[in-house]
């Protein structure tokens, strides 16, 4: 999904500078735990520390390629009045991809766990915090 991260960042910057900056910040904070988790999995499966770092770096390059692809695709417009292909199509497609991953990968893992009242409250609170943070970002963009 690193390629789509780059595509989303490119599309966001093509739409507006504010959206580009907030998307970059969101992707950055999303990637920190993701990359640490991947690193832990690689180490846990017997890879050396340096080999795991190299693999993580190589996968991160896909986001740069995604951004480059998005910026190159900006030249394709239906008309001069239309938004770029990336800004009008890539953002909704990548957002849909993230929702798909959340619903097919993350949510089933949450539902598999032994549900205690405190655990469920913690998960619902974390999701609520995420919704609140995204609402705050949307309000800051509008300002």
N, C-alpha and C positions, 0 to 999 in steps of 0.2 A: 504494500500500500504506500510505500515511500514515493513512488512515481506519482500517485494521485495527490499526495501531500504537496508536491512541487507544482502540479497542475492547478490545485486549488489556490496556492499562493500566487501563482502567475495570474490566474483569472481574477483574484481579488484585487491585485494591484492594477490590473487593466480596468477594473470597474471604478475604483477610487483608492487614493492613497491611504485614507483612514481604514478602509476595509482590508487593504493589503497588510497594514501594520498589525491590526487586530488578528487577522488570520495567521500571520507569521508567529505572533505571540502564542496563540492557541495551539498551533502545531508544535511549537517549541516545548510548551508545557505538557503536551500529549506525548511527545517523543521521549522525554526524560524517563518516566517509569517504563515505557515500552522498551527502550533500548537497554535499560538496566535489567529488565526481566529477560530479554533475549540473551544478554550477556551471561546471566546466571544459568540459563538453560544450556548454553554452549559449554560453559565451564563444567556444569553438572554432568554433561555427556562426555567429558574427558578431553575437551579441547584445551590447549594451553592458553594462558592469559593473552599473550601477544597474538596468537592465531584468532582468538575470539574478537579482539579489538580490530584486527584487520578485516575480518568478515563483516563486523558491524559497520566499519567505515565503507566497505564496498557496497553494502546495501543502502547506506545513506546517500551514496552518489546517485541513486535512482531518483531521489527528490530533486537534485539539481537537473538531471535529465528531464524530469517532468516539467520543471519550471521553464527550461529551454524550449521544450516542445510546445508548451502553452504560449510562450512569447512568439515563437515562429508561426503558430496557427493564428495569431492575432491578425495577420494580413488578410485572412479569408472572411469577408463580410458579404452579406446578402446585398446590402446597398450602403451608400455612404452614411445614411441616417441610422442604420442599424448598429447595435452593439457588436463587438467582436464575437466570433465563434466561442472563444474561451470564456469570456465574461457571461455570455448568455446561455451556454450549454454546459461547460465544464463544471461550473460551480454547483448547479443542481445535480449533475451526475455524480460528482464526488461526494456531495452531501448524502445522496441516496445510497451510495456505496458504504459510507460510514454507518448509516442507519441499518443497512442490511447486515453488516458485520456485528453490530450491537445486538440485533435481534436473533441472529443465527448462531453466534459464537459466545457472546458474553452472557446474555440472558439465560440460556439453558444451563450454563455453569452455575449461575446464581441460584437457579431453581433446584439444581441437583443437591446442593448442600443441605445438611440437616438444619431445618428452620427452627430457630429459637426466637422468642419474642424480641430479645435484645438484638440478635443478629439481623432480623428483619427490619427493625427500627433503624439500625445502623445503615443498612443498604438503602432504605427509603430516604433517610437523611442525606446520604451521599449523593443520591440521584437528585434530590431536591436542591442541594447545594450546587450541583452542576447546572441545573435549569436556571437557578438564580444567577449564577455567574454569567451564563450566556445571555440572559435577559439584561443584565447590567452592561455587558459588552454592546448589545444592540442599542441600549439607551445612550451609551457614550458615543456610539457611531452617529446616532441621529442628532446629537447636540452640536 
